Amino acid sequence: MKILLIDPPFYRILGFYNRYFPLGIVTIGTFLKEAGCEVVLYDTDYNENPKYMDYSLLPQFYPAYLSSFKDENHPVWKEIAETITRLCPDIIGISIWTTYAASAFHVAKLSKELAPGSSVVMGGPHAAVKADEILKICPDVDYVVRGDGEVPMLELVRQISSGRSDFSSIKGLSFRGENSIIHNPSGQTINDLELLSFPDRSLLVNESRYTAEDMGLIMSSRGCPYACSYCATHTRRVNYRPIDNVIDEIKFVKEKYGSVLFCFKDDSFTVNKKRVEQFCDRLIAEKLKICWECNTRVDLIDKNILQKMEKAGCSSIKVGIESGSERILKKMNKGITLKQIKMAAELFKESGIFWTGYFMMGIPGETVDEIYQTLNLMYEIKPDFASISVYEPFPGTEIFSEGVERDLVKLEMTLQDFYVTLPNDYYKLDTKKQVDTIAQEEFAALVKIIKNKFHMHNKNLQRIWRRAQNRVAFYVVQPKMLWSDFNKYMSWR
């Protein structure tokens, strides 16, 4: 049986730059391939000719995204239709995230129209918390995989290929029974990540289009021990790949694709500082001469670990700051204080590592004064790059539940809702009401003011020069990426 795994389009339709290959479907595809399955991976969101880089402007393009579903001649949807027809798969797996749920549903619709005998499976973050809703509202989806997808997807493929119709033994699977939707018990996470081979990037139908930087995405651990109330991740145990295994993948990707800039996708890279030190020691000893970036938290760094990371090639770190209000930080269950944030900012500055701070506004119950506290904190700590987003209610989070209680959020959406509602308004009870403590007209004006101030902070020539310096080692090995980055910079400007 031929299996086609699809990552639906979103940024590409909007004309925005989208980095890296889709790690999720590639990992699952690799697992299926090694079990003897015929697998093709299709990243429909890869954009060879992006126009835009300033992601704060994304909402302005959402109406065009919704319009694309009605345009039969839209180039992206035509390409997808032609690919499904050409490959004629027996099983089609589609990843779904809340923000681009409409796109995932549209891919499912095309799949059933163009490959009517195929079985359509959905998985991903949105599927993990909204399996019941997906099966209720979208008749084009036959199965939903919740949680880690490798094992349940393989078991499902084997059941379908053998002609069996009893799926009750597949943990983590949801499907339609004769009279109701059936949700099997949750599956177990894969604790021994060494059992998973390196993601086979060659399975991508457009493998040759990716840059060396795009191929440098690596996940060295799974899970997050923290419980931020705006995050839907529920895997509290962190499972790690052996350091030797990670080093081997870096060597493999560097040799095959020429990658020298790597991005670690771990939720919080420095949870285990001893492991990070050992990893850095290996990078230094191996003389791999790579640059790399990672995500972490302000309470998971210190002077020594940052010095070791910088020496081992770490050139960029991203951290969630979120708010300048102690009350909002507690509401988010962030587990950090303003004092820790300010101390971390000083440590980043001393280390010389380029760092990005992520901030958020529009949390239910937030006040105008607290939003300005966030702006003032950004000015005080001066991250090399500062990103501000407006809170969006994601199902499965604590703040989502609070939004329901405050009559800001609804529990479910219809299929039509996804096609006519702007993605940043999904699950809002009233799309004209973001918070219940600020009038919508005032909040809309405030969003424009705050976003503009963040943008002006980032346009500071000193910070732009810092970013360029941060990538010098990368440009030495990949000179053509200097021109690519320049074009991205001009687009962002």
VEXDREN-787452 format. One record per residue (C-alpha): residue number from 1; x, y, z. Coordinates in steps of 0.25 Angstrom, whole numbers, plus 5000, padded with zeros to 4 digits. Layout:
REM residues N
+-----+------+------+------+
:   i :   px :   py :   pz :
+-----+------+------+------+
: NUM :    X :    Y :    Z :
...
+-----+------+------+------+
END
This chain:
REM residues 493
+-----+------+------+------+
:   i :   px :   py :   pz :
+-----+------+------+------+
:   1 : 5000 : 5000 : 5000 :
:   2 : 5005 : 5014 : 4997 :
:   3 : 5005 : 5024 : 5008 :
:   4 : 5005 : 5039 : 5006 :
:   5 : 5008 : 5048 : 5018 :
:   6 : 5004 : 5063 : 5016 :
:   7 : 5008 : 5075 : 5023 :
:   8 : 4997 : 5085 : 5019 :
:   9 : 4999 : 5099 : 5013 :
:  10 : 4998 : 5112 : 5021 :
:  11 : 5010 : 5121 : 5021 :
:  12 : 5012 : 5118 : 5006 :
:  13 : 4998 : 5123 : 5003 :
:  14 : 5000 : 5136 : 5010 :
:  15 : 5014 : 5138 : 5003 :
:  16 : 5022 : 5137 : 5016 :
:  17 : 5036 : 5130 : 5018 :
:  18 : 5035 : 5117 : 5025 :
:  19 : 5047 : 5110 : 5030 :
:  20 : 5051 : 5096 : 5031 :
:  21 : 5045 : 5083 : 5027 :
:  22 : 5033 : 5077 : 5034 :
:  23 : 5039 : 5069 : 5045 :
:  24 : 5027 : 5062 : 5050 :
:  25 : 5022 : 5055 : 5037 :
:  26 : 5037 : 5052 : 5033 :
:  27 : 5039 : 5045 : 5046 :
:  28 : 5026 : 5037 : 5045 :
:  29 : 5029 : 5034 : 5030 :
:  30 : 5043 : 5029 : 5034 :
:  31 : 5037 : 5020 : 5044 :
:  32 : 5027 : 5014 : 5034 :
:  33 : 5038 : 5012 : 5023 :
:  34 : 5047 : 5004 : 5033 :
:  35 : 5035 : 4995 : 5035 :
:  36 : 5034 : 4992 : 5021 :
:  37 : 5023 : 5002 : 5016 :
:  38 : 5024 : 5010 : 5003 :
:  39 : 5024 : 5025 : 5008 :
:  40 : 5024 : 5038 : 5001 :
:  41 : 5025 : 5051 : 5009 :
:  42 : 5019 : 5064 : 5003 :
:  43 : 5022 : 5077 : 5009 :
:  44 : 5012 : 5086 : 5003 :
:  45 : 5016 : 5098 : 5011 :
:  46 : 5030 : 5100 : 5006 :
:  47 : 5031 : 5113 : 4999 :
:  48 : 5042 : 5115 : 4989 :
:  49 : 5039 : 5129 : 4986 :
:  50 : 5034 : 5136 : 4999 :
:  51 : 5031 : 5151 : 4999 :
:  52 : 5029 : 5154 : 5014 :
:  53 : 5037 : 5152 : 5027 :
:  54 : 5030 : 5161 : 5037 :
:  55 : 5021 : 5151 : 5044 :
:  56 : 5014 : 5162 : 5052 :
:  57 : 5007 : 5165 : 5039 :
:  58 : 5001 : 5151 : 5037 :
:  59 : 4987 : 5154 : 5041 :
:  60 : 4986 : 5165 : 5030 :
:  61 : 4987 : 5153 : 5020 :
:  62 : 4977 : 5144 : 5026 :
:  63 : 4965 : 5148 : 5018 :
:  64 : 4973 : 5144 : 5005 :
:  65 : 4976 : 5130 : 5012 :
:  66 : 4961 : 5128 : 5014 :
:  67 : 4958 : 5132 : 5000 :
:  68 : 4968 : 5122 : 4994 :
:  69 : 4958 : 5111 : 4998 :
:  70 : 4948 : 5116 : 4988 :
:  71 : 4958 : 5118 : 4977 :
:  72 : 4959 : 5105 : 4968 :
:  73 : 4971 : 5111 : 4960 :
:  74 : 4979 : 5115 : 4972 :
:  75 : 4993 : 5110 : 4969 :
:  76 : 4996 : 5103 : 4982 :
:  77 : 4983 : 5096 : 4983 :
:  78 : 4984 : 5092 : 4968 :
:  79 : 4998 : 5086 : 4971 :
:  80 : 4993 : 5078 : 4983 :
:  81 : 4981 : 5073 : 4975 :
:  82 : 4991 : 5069 : 4963 :
:  83 : 5001 : 5062 : 4973 :
:  84 : 4990 : 5054 : 4980 :
:  85 : 4984 : 5050 : 4966 :
:  86 : 4998 : 5046 : 4961 :
:  87 : 5002 : 5038 : 4974 :
:  88 : 4989 : 5031 : 4976 :
:  89 : 4991 : 5027 : 4990 :
:  90 : 4984 : 5017 : 4998 :
:  91 : 4985 : 5024 : 5011 :
:  92 : 4987 : 5039 : 5013 :
:  93 : 4992 : 5044 : 5026 :
:  94 : 4990 : 5059 : 5029 :
:  95 : 4996 : 5068 : 5040 :
:  96 : 4987 : 5078 : 5047 :
:  97 : 4990 : 5090 : 5056 :
:  98 : 4979 : 5099 : 5061 :
:  99 : 4984 : 5111 : 5053 :
: 100 : 4983 : 5104 : 5040 :
: 101 : 4972 : 5094 : 5042 :
: 102 : 4964 : 5099 : 5031 :
: 103 : 4975 : 5096 : 5021 :
: 104 : 4976 : 5082 : 5027 :
: 105 : 4961 : 5080 : 5025 :
: 106 : 4962 : 5085 : 5011 :
: 107 : 4974 : 5075 : 5008 :
: 108 : 4965 : 5064 : 5014 :
: 109 : 4953 : 5068 : 5004 :
: 110 : 4963 : 5068 : 4992 :
: 111 : 4968 : 5054 : 4997 :
: 112 : 4954 : 5048 : 4997 :
: 113 : 4950 : 5054 : 4984 :
: 114 : 4963 : 5050 : 4976 :
: 115 : 4966 : 5037 : 4983 :
: 116 : 4952 : 5033 : 4987 :
: 117 : 4957 : 5019 : 4991 :
: 118 : 4968 : 5024 : 5001 :
: 119 : 4967 : 5025 : 5016 :
: 120 : 4969 : 5038 : 5022 :
: 121 : 4976 : 5040 : 5035 :
: 122 : 4979 : 5052 : 5043 :
: 123 : 4989 : 5055 : 5054 :
: 124 : 4997 : 5066 : 5061 :
: 125 : 4995 : 5076 : 5072 :
: 126 : 4980 : 5079 : 5069 :
: 127 : 4977 : 5065 : 5067 :
: 128 : 4982 : 5061 : 5081 :
: 129 : 4972 : 5070 : 5087 :
: 130 : 4960 : 5071 : 5077 :
: 131 : 4959 : 5057 : 5072 :
: 132 : 4944 : 5056 : 5075 :
: 133 : 4941 : 5070 : 5068 :
: 134 : 4949 : 5066 : 5056 :
: 135 : 4942 : 5053 : 5054 :
: 136 : 4928 : 5060 : 5056 :
: 137 : 4930 : 5072 : 5047 :
: 138 : 4939 : 5066 : 5035 :
: 139 : 4933 : 5054 : 5028 :
: 140 : 4946 : 5053 : 5020 :
: 141 : 4954 : 5049 : 5032 :
: 142 : 4953 : 5034 : 5035 :
: 143 : 4963 : 5033 : 5046 :
: 144 : 4970 : 5042 : 5056 :
: 145 : 4983 : 5038 : 5063 :
: 146 : 4985 : 5045 : 5077 :
: 147 : 4999 : 5047 : 5083 :
: 148 : 5012 : 5041 : 5078 :
: 149 : 5008 : 5036 : 5064 :
: 150 : 5019 : 5026 : 5060 :
: 151 : 5013 : 5013 : 5067 :
: 152 : 4998 : 5015 : 5065 :
: 153 : 5000 : 5020 : 5050 :
: 154 : 5008 : 5007 : 5047 :
: 155 : 4998 : 4998 : 5054 :
: 156 : 4986 : 5005 : 5046 :
: 157 : 4994 : 5003 : 5033 :
: 158 : 4995 : 4988 : 5036 :
: 159 : 4981 : 4987 : 5040 :
: 160 : 4976 : 4994 : 5027 :
: 161 : 4986 : 4987 : 5018 :
: 162 : 4981 : 4973 : 5023 :
: 163 : 4966 : 4977 : 5021 :
: 164 : 4963 : 4976 : 5036 :
: 165 : 4952 : 4985 : 5041 :
: 166 : 4955 : 4984 : 5056 :
: 167 : 4963 : 4995 : 5061 :
: 168 : 4960 : 4994 : 5076 :
: 169 : 4974 : 4990 : 5080 :
: 170 : 4981 : 5002 : 5074 :
: 171 : 4984 : 5011 : 5086 :
: 172 : 4983 : 5026 : 5083 :
: 173 : 4973 : 5024 : 5071 :
: 174 : 4960 : 5030 : 5069 :
: 175 : 4950 : 5026 : 5059 :
: 176 : 4935 : 5025 : 5056 :
: 177 : 4927 : 5013 : 5061 :
: 178 : 4914 : 5008 : 5056 :
: 179 : 4906 : 5018 : 5065 :
: 180 : 4917 : 5027 : 5072 :
: 181 : 4931 : 5032 : 5071 :
: 182 : 4941 : 5022 : 5078 :
: 183 : 4953 : 5027 : 5085 :
: 184 : 4963 : 5016 : 5089 :
: 185 : 4971 : 5018 : 5101 :
: 186 : 4983 : 5027 : 5100 :
: 187 : 4996 : 5022 : 5094 :
: 188 : 5009 : 5022 : 5101 :
: 189 : 5020 : 5031 : 5098 :
: 190 : 5033 : 5026 : 5092 :
: 191 : 5042 : 5027 : 5104 :
: 192 : 5055 : 5021 : 5097 :
: 193 : 5057 : 5031 : 5086 :
: 194 : 5069 : 5023 : 5081 :
: 195 : 5059 : 5014 : 5075 :
: 196 : 5055 : 5024 : 5065 :
: 197 : 5065 : 5026 : 5053 :
: 198 : 5069 : 5039 : 5048 :
: 199 : 5057 : 5046 : 5040 :
: 200 : 5059 : 5042 : 5026 :
: 201 : 5059 : 5055 : 5019 :
: 202 : 5060 : 5048 : 5005 :
: 203 : 5046 : 5044 : 5006 :
: 204 : 5041 : 5058 : 5003 :
: 205 : 5036 : 5059 : 4989 :
: 206 : 5043 : 5073 : 4988 :
: 207 : 5055 : 5069 : 4995 :
: 208 : 5065 : 5076 : 4985 :
: 209 : 5058 : 5090 : 4988 :
: 210 : 5061 : 5091 : 5002 :
: 211 : 5074 : 5099 : 5006 :
: 212 : 5085 : 5094 : 5015 :
: 213 : 5079 : 5102 : 5026 :
: 214 : 5065 : 5096 : 5024 :
: 215 : 5070 : 5082 : 5026 :
: 216 : 5077 : 5086 : 5039 :
: 217 : 5065 : 5084 : 5048 :
: 218 : 5068 : 5074 : 5059 :
: 219 : 5060 : 5069 : 5071 :
: 220 : 5069 : 5063 : 5082 :
: 221 : 5058 : 5061 : 5093 :
: 222 : 5043 : 5060 : 5094 :
: 223 : 5034 : 5066 : 5105 :
: 224 : 5034 : 5078 : 5114 :
: 225 : 5033 : 5077 : 5130 :
: 226 : 5026 : 5091 : 5131 :
: 227 : 5011 : 5094 : 5130 :
: 228 : 5009 : 5108 : 5124 :
: 229 : 4994 : 5111 : 5124 :
: 230 : 4995 : 5115 : 5109 :
: 231 : 5002 : 5103 : 5104 :
: 232 : 4995 : 5090 : 5100 :
: 233 : 5007 : 5081 : 5102 :
: 234 : 5003 : 5070 : 5113 :
: 235 : 5016 : 5061 : 5112 :
: 236 : 5023 : 5065 : 5125 :
: 237 : 5033 : 5055 : 5125 :
: 238 : 5045 : 5058 : 5116 :
: 239 : 5052 : 5047 : 5108 :
: 240 : 5065 : 5049 : 5102 :
: 241 : 5073 : 5044 : 5091 :
: 242 : 5087 : 5039 : 5094 :
: 243 : 5097 : 5049 : 5091 :
: 244 : 5105 : 5040 : 5082 :
: 245 : 5092 : 5038 : 5074 :
: 246 : 5090 : 5053 : 5072 :
: 247 : 5105 : 5056 : 5068 :
: 248 : 5103 : 5045 : 5058 :
: 249 : 5091 : 5052 : 5052 :
: 250 : 5098 : 5065 : 5051 :
: 251 : 5110 : 5059 : 5044 :
: 252 : 5101 : 5052 : 5034 :
: 253 : 5093 : 5064 : 5031 :
: 254 : 5105 : 5073 : 5030 :
: 255 : 5111 : 5063 : 5020 :
: 256 : 5099 : 5060 : 5012 :
: 257 : 5093 : 5074 : 5011 :
: 258 : 5105 : 5083 : 5014 :
: 259 : 5097 : 5088 : 5027 :
: 260 : 5106 : 5096 : 5037 :
: 261 : 5094 : 5104 : 5043 :
: 262 : 5085 : 5095 : 5052 :
: 263 : 5073 : 5097 : 5060 :
: 264 : 5069 : 5089 : 5072 :
: 265 : 5054 : 5088 : 5073 :
: 266 : 5054 : 5083 : 5087 :
: 267 : 5043 : 5090 : 5096 :
: 268 : 5054 : 5094 : 5106 :
: 269 : 5068 : 5090 : 5102 :
: 270 : 5075 : 5093 : 5115 :
: 271 : 5066 : 5085 : 5125 :
: 272 : 5077 : 5076 : 5128 :
: 273 : 5089 : 5085 : 5129 :
: 274 : 5099 : 5073 : 5131 :
: 275 : 5094 : 5067 : 5118 :
: 276 : 5096 : 5080 : 5111 :
: 277 : 5110 : 5082 : 5116 :
: 278 : 5114 : 5068 : 5111 :
: 279 : 5108 : 5071 : 5098 :
: 280 : 5116 : 5083 : 5096 :
: 281 : 5128 : 5076 : 5100 :
: 282 : 5126 : 5066 : 5089 :
: 283 : 5124 : 5077 : 5079 :
: 284 : 5137 : 5084 : 5083 :
: 285 : 5144 : 5071 : 5083 :
: 286 : 5139 : 5066 : 5070 :
: 287 : 5143 : 5080 : 5063 :
: 288 : 5130 : 5080 : 5055 :
: 289 : 5130 : 5095 : 5054 :
: 290 : 5115 : 5097 : 5053 :
: 291 : 5106 : 5108 : 5058 :
: 292 : 5093 : 5105 : 5065 :
: 293 : 5081 : 5111 : 5072 :
: 294 : 5071 : 5106 : 5082 :
: 295 : 5059 : 5109 : 5091 :
: 296 : 5060 : 5110 : 5106 :
: 297 : 5055 : 5117 : 5119 :
: 298 : 5061 : 5129 : 5127 :
: 299 : 5062 : 5120 : 5139 :
: 300 : 5070 : 5109 : 5132 :
: 301 : 5082 : 5117 : 5129 :
: 302 : 5094 : 5122 : 5137 :
: 303 : 5108 : 5128 : 5133 :
: 304 : 5115 : 5115 : 5132 :
: 305 : 5105 : 5108 : 5123 :
: 306 : 5104 : 5120 : 5113 :
: 307 : 5120 : 5121 : 5112 :
: 308 : 5120 : 5106 : 5109 :
: 309 : 5109 : 5107 : 5099 :
: 310 : 5115 : 5119 : 5092 :
: 311 : 5129 : 5112 : 5091 :
: 312 : 5122 : 5100 : 5085 :
: 313 : 5116 : 5108 : 5074 :
: 314 : 5102 : 5113 : 5080 :
: 315 : 5099 : 5126 : 5072 :
: 316 : 5085 : 5128 : 5076 :
: 317 : 5075 : 5125 : 5088 :
: 318 : 5060 : 5128 : 5088 :
: 319 : 5053 : 5129 : 5101 :
: 320 : 5038 : 5132 : 5105 :
: 321 : 5037 : 5145 : 5114 :
: 322 : 5022 : 5147 : 5111 :
: 323 : 5019 : 5158 : 5121 :
: 324 : 5024 : 5169 : 5129 :
: 325 : 5013 : 5167 : 5139 :
: 326 : 5016 : 5158 : 5151 :
: 327 : 5001 : 5155 : 5152 :
: 328 : 5000 : 5151 : 5137 :
: 329 : 5012 : 5142 : 5139 :
: 330 : 5006 : 5135 : 5150 :
: 331 : 4993 : 5134 : 5142 :
: 332 : 5001 : 5128 : 5131 :
: 333 : 5007 : 5118 : 5141 :
: 334 : 5020 : 5122 : 5135 :
: 335 : 5028 : 5119 : 5147 :
: 336 : 5037 : 5131 : 5145 :
: 337 : 5039 : 5144 : 5152 :
: 338 : 5042 : 5158 : 5146 :
: 339 : 5055 : 5157 : 5154 :
: 340 : 5059 : 5144 : 5147 :
: 341 : 5056 : 5150 : 5134 :
: 342 : 5065 : 5162 : 5136 :
: 343 : 5076 : 5154 : 5142 :
: 344 : 5075 : 5145 : 5129 :
: 345 : 5076 : 5157 : 5120 :
: 346 : 5089 : 5161 : 5126 :
: 347 : 5095 : 5147 : 5125 :
: 348 : 5091 : 5147 : 5110 :
: 349 : 5097 : 5160 : 5108 :
: 350 : 5110 : 5156 : 5115 :
: 351 : 5111 : 5143 : 5107 :
: 352 : 5110 : 5150 : 5093 :
: 353 : 5100 : 5140 : 5089 :
: 354 : 5089 : 5146 : 5080 :
: 355 : 5076 : 5144 : 5087 :
: 356 : 5061 : 5146 : 5084 :
: 357 : 5050 : 5149 : 5094 :
: 358 : 5036 : 5145 : 5092 :
: 359 : 5025 : 5153 : 5098 :
: 360 : 5010 : 5152 : 5098 :
: 361 : 4998 : 5161 : 5100 :
: 362 : 4983 : 5160 : 5100 :
: 363 : 4982 : 5149 : 5111 :
: 364 : 4967 : 5148 : 5117 :
: 365 : 4967 : 5158 : 5129 :
: 366 : 4979 : 5166 : 5125 :
: 367 : 4978 : 5181 : 5126 :
: 368 : 4984 : 5193 : 5118 :
: 369 : 4994 : 5196 : 5129 :
: 370 : 4999 : 5181 : 5129 :
: 371 : 5001 : 5182 : 5114 :
: 372 : 5009 : 5194 : 5115 :
: 373 : 5017 : 5187 : 5126 :
: 374 : 5021 : 5177 : 5116 :
: 375 : 5025 : 5188 : 5106 :
: 376 : 5034 : 5195 : 5117 :
: 377 : 5040 : 5181 : 5121 :
: 378 : 5044 : 5179 : 5107 :
: 379 : 5051 : 5193 : 5106 :
: 380 : 5058 : 5190 : 5119 :
: 381 : 5064 : 5176 : 5116 :
: 382 : 5066 : 5180 : 5101 :
: 383 : 5066 : 5166 : 5095 :
: 384 : 5074 : 5165 : 5081 :
: 385 : 5060 : 5162 : 5075 :
: 386 : 5047 : 5164 : 5081 :
: 387 : 5034 : 5157 : 5076 :
: 388 : 5020 : 5161 : 5081 :
: 389 : 5008 : 5152 : 5078 :
: 390 : 4993 : 5154 : 5082 :
: 391 : 4988 : 5142 : 5090 :
: 392 : 4980 : 5132 : 5082 :
: 393 : 4971 : 5122 : 5090 :
: 394 : 4977 : 5108 : 5087 :
: 395 : 4968 : 5096 : 5091 :
: 396 : 4974 : 5087 : 5102 :
: 397 : 4980 : 5099 : 5110 :
: 398 : 4976 : 5104 : 5124 :
: 399 : 4974 : 5118 : 5119 :
: 400 : 4965 : 5113 : 5108 :
: 401 : 4956 : 5107 : 5119 :
: 402 : 4957 : 5120 : 5126 :
: 403 : 4952 : 5127 : 5114 :
: 404 : 4940 : 5118 : 5113 :
: 405 : 4937 : 5122 : 5127 :
: 406 : 4938 : 5137 : 5124 :
: 407 : 4929 : 5136 : 5112 :
: 408 : 4941 : 5139 : 5102 :
: 409 : 4943 : 5125 : 5096 :
: 410 : 4934 : 5114 : 5091 :
: 411 : 4936 : 5099 : 5093 :
: 412 : 4934 : 5095 : 5078 :
: 413 : 4934 : 5100 : 5064 :
: 414 : 4927 : 5095 : 5052 :
: 415 : 4934 : 5092 : 5039 :
: 416 : 4928 : 5104 : 5033 :
: 417 : 4934 : 5112 : 5044 :
: 418 : 4948 : 5108 : 5041 :
: 419 : 4945 : 5113 : 5026 :
: 420 : 4939 : 5127 : 5029 :
: 421 : 4947 : 5131 : 5042 :
: 422 : 4960 : 5137 : 5042 :
: 423 : 4970 : 5127 : 5048 :
: 424 : 4974 : 5137 : 5060 :
: 425 : 4959 : 5137 : 5063 :
: 426 : 4957 : 5122 : 5064 :
: 427 : 4949 : 5118 : 5076 :
: 428 : 4945 : 5132 : 5080 :
: 429 : 4931 : 5133 : 5084 :
: 430 : 4931 : 5147 : 5079 :
: 431 : 4942 : 5150 : 5069 :
: 432 : 4941 : 5165 : 5072 :
: 433 : 4944 : 5163 : 5087 :
: 434 : 4958 : 5159 : 5090 :
: 435 : 4958 : 5162 : 5105 :
: 436 : 4947 : 5165 : 5115 :
: 437 : 4955 : 5176 : 5122 :
: 438 : 4958 : 5185 : 5110 :
: 439 : 4948 : 5191 : 5099 :
: 440 : 4951 : 5184 : 5086 :
: 441 : 4953 : 5197 : 5079 :
: 442 : 4963 : 5201 : 5089 :
: 443 : 4970 : 5188 : 5089 :
: 444 : 4971 : 5188 : 5074 :
: 445 : 4977 : 5201 : 5074 :
: 446 : 4987 : 5196 : 5085 :
: 447 : 4991 : 5184 : 5077 :
: 448 : 4996 : 5194 : 5066 :
: 449 : 5003 : 5203 : 5075 :
: 450 : 5010 : 5191 : 5082 :
: 451 : 5014 : 5184 : 5070 :
: 452 : 5020 : 5196 : 5063 :
: 453 : 5028 : 5199 : 5076 :
: 454 : 5034 : 5185 : 5076 :
: 455 : 5036 : 5186 : 5061 :
: 456 : 5044 : 5199 : 5063 :
: 457 : 5052 : 5193 : 5074 :
: 458 : 5056 : 5181 : 5064 :
: 459 : 5060 : 5191 : 5053 :
: 460 : 5071 : 5198 : 5061 :
: 461 : 5083 : 5197 : 5053 :
: 462 : 5092 : 5192 : 5064 :
: 463 : 5082 : 5180 : 5066 :
: 464 : 5082 : 5177 : 5052 :
: 465 : 5097 : 5177 : 5052 :
: 466 : 5097 : 5168 : 5064 :
: 467 : 5089 : 5158 : 5056 :
: 468 : 5098 : 5158 : 5044 :
: 469 : 5110 : 5156 : 5053 :
: 470 : 5103 : 5144 : 5059 :
: 471 : 5103 : 5138 : 5045 :
: 472 : 5117 : 5141 : 5040 :
: 473 : 5122 : 5127 : 5042 :
: 474 : 5110 : 5122 : 5034 :
: 475 : 5113 : 5131 : 5023 :
: 476 : 5127 : 5127 : 5022 :
: 477 : 5123 : 5113 : 5019 :
: 478 : 5110 : 5116 : 5011 :
: 479 : 5113 : 5130 : 5004 :
: 480 : 5101 : 5129 : 4996 :
: 481 : 5092 : 5130 : 5009 :
: 482 : 5097 : 5144 : 5011 :
: 483 : 5090 : 5149 : 4999 :
: 484 : 5078 : 5141 : 5003 :
: 485 : 5078 : 5147 : 5017 :
: 486 : 5079 : 5161 : 5011 :
: 487 : 5067 : 5158 : 5002 :
: 488 : 5059 : 5154 : 5014 :
: 489 : 5064 : 5166 : 5022 :
: 490 : 5059 : 5175 : 5011 :
: 491 : 5046 : 5168 : 5011 :
: 492 : 5045 : 5169 : 5026 :
: 493 : 5048 : 5184 : 5026 :
+-----+------+------+------+
END
